[in-house]
Amino acid sequence: MKEQSNRRSHASSDVLRDRILARDGRRCMEINRRHGLTEAFVVTVDDPSGEATGVVGIGASNVELNAVTRATLTCAAEQFYRSVIRVAGAKPDGATTPTPRELEILTWIACGKSDWQIGRILGISAKTVNYHAENVKRKFGVATRIQAVARALQKGAIIV
């Protein structure tokens, strides 16, 4: 099994062969079999820190998945999971909106400044800069600072 960035995916035959499925997972696959779904494609979804946060499974009947289809299903499953989590855990707008300070730090990050440099500019410690940068990543649901900058630019939250 290959790990793709922060995602892991497995076809049911891989899972059974490698015995990486817990008891509940095996029970779920047995239920699928009773309904004629003989194959399953399972994607482990990780949060930005790399911790597994959920699983999306897609059941089918006698389907062979090539590498391109697997990659496409992996991306679709991850996006589906994140959308469900966003809807299920919807918070008031202010809870997921970056603060002005976080956006200010993100703007400096977009300009290529280090935490130390940003700290000197803003009169705060590099550790505080990192704290704000991590908050923005969490709020945007991304893994890297570059992704956070891209998301902020897409939303028009910062201008560089």
VENLIN-V110760 format. One line per field, one symbol per residue. psi: psi as a letter, one per 30 degrees, with the letter a starting at -180 (. if undefined). Layout:
psi->???
//
This chain:
psi->kkkjcgkkkkleeeeeefhgkleeeeeeeeeeefggjflkkkkkkllfffkkflkkkkkljhkkjleeeeeeeeeeeeeeeeeeeeeegklkeffgkkleeeeeeeeeeffgkleeeeeeefhlleeeeeeeeeeeeeefhlfleeeeeeeeeefgflk.
//
